């Protein structure tokens, strides 16, 4: 808009000056002055718009203003255009090729912006525009050139303009550069307030107020606005937050849950969370039985538990198969039949029951091979007979209805901590399925997510929760210092925020995530992420593909 106003102001000033020169005459003086003005306009248009296409579209603006002021008829205006258009076109194209050669990149700002626009043709706007164009033609101008300009104005407005812009059709070619350029996109202004938008990345024009500039063709263009999360219009309720320690990741997660009118649950691995309105639970005092079925059949649950133990202790395939068979047999001893779902509500066995069953099998073993087989898994089962897994005092309904922080910092070993977390997630998943389809009703924050995602079983359950959560009203916020284990979750993520990064591998991934195959954009993102102070992050608006720099402080 600013570039257009400057361009239009200069054109009007030039026209006033040229009013005293009859540029339709073939005198050397008038031709030279007019050619010079046209050449200056061509250079100015390209510098202001950074678009050869928009510069060419702006060409008739000068001739239209001059023709209106000097009351030229159609033939005089046509003669004027035929005399001087070639000067404008040549200098504009030369400026474009020089710029492209210096930057080593063919770029047109208008084309780049049009790629981001979702065109929606409005027949009503078009009909109104055509009607107004015809009225102006017959009543005011009676000039086919002006009629063409008004019709192009109508087309631009009908594709991505507004009703209040229809009166601008009166100015035909003069307002076409403004109408054809997509209006500045503003992110949703409703939902969860995240922070202030201080810039968006782009190539822009020479007048853009840029900061965090780099050696690439991209720059951060200063932009004012507020950034919101609009879960109502997003494909799911999932958020991923990445950054080094102490940059504001937890602050962002707290801001999201405190702004939503739904309950939340925080998996706090290090005991660092303090959130208003939330009750804190010491996980070391929680008991839960991992062998609970959680809506699965005995065989399905046995396979899940075996995969969990395999992921934790790197069991071999034969050990995993034997553990699965033991668990299935332990279910059967408790009367839980694979083929009778009415028995699935019976009290399940515990790891202590499996250990007892294993001891029986060792005593009955007739070959050294069988004894060795049982002995190979015995230490792991013994480890899992911890009192924390002998019964269950967890009320999942209470967890899902209230704001809770589960503090895992006092759990003595990572293995026990992992099994407890995965079992809770399985229980939540089962309750989620039973509860049925719903709008957003629960947000679950998982801090230090690689602790879970680095295990095969944990990766599987989180991927499934991410993919299916929205239907049941569940959203997940994953927080991580590394991108290594979150890549598979991105396909089912609506929002991701990246704070300061320092490791080259992390910078490389994040820059490719935003920049794709564009090496210049990659370089700008790479440089920016290293410089971000605490409370600043980069995100992408998925509706338009705009990349924003946010200040959360």
NORURJO-V111337 format. One record per helix or strand of 3 or more residues. SS is the DSSP state (@ for helix, = for strand). FROM is the first residue (numbers start at 0). TO is the last residue. If there is no record, write none. Layout:
ss:SS from:FROM to:TO
ss:SS from:FROM to:TO
This chain:
ss:@ from:1 to:17
ss:@ from:27 to:48
ss:@ from:51 to:56
ss:@ from:58 to:69
ss:@ from:73 to:102
ss:@ from:108 to:113
ss:@ from:122 to:140
ss:@ from:143 to:159
ss:@ from:162 to:170
ss:@ from:172 to:179
ss:= from:191 to:201
ss:= from:218 to:228
ss:= from:238 to:241
ss:@ from:248 to:258
ss:= from:262 to:267
ss:= from:278 to:281
ss:@ from:282 to:284
ss:@ from:297 to:312
ss:@ from:316 to:332
ss:@ from:340 to:344
ss:@ from:350 to:363
ss:@ from:367 to:382
ss:@ from:386 to:388
ss:@ from:395 to:400
ss:= from:403 to:406
ss:@ from:413 to:434
ss:= from:441 to:445
ss:@ from:449 to:452
ss:@ from:455 to:471
ss:= from:473 to:479
ss:@ from:486 to:491
ss:= from:494 to:497
ss:@ from:503 to:514
ss:@ from:518 to:530
ss:= from:535 to:539
ss:= from:546 to:550
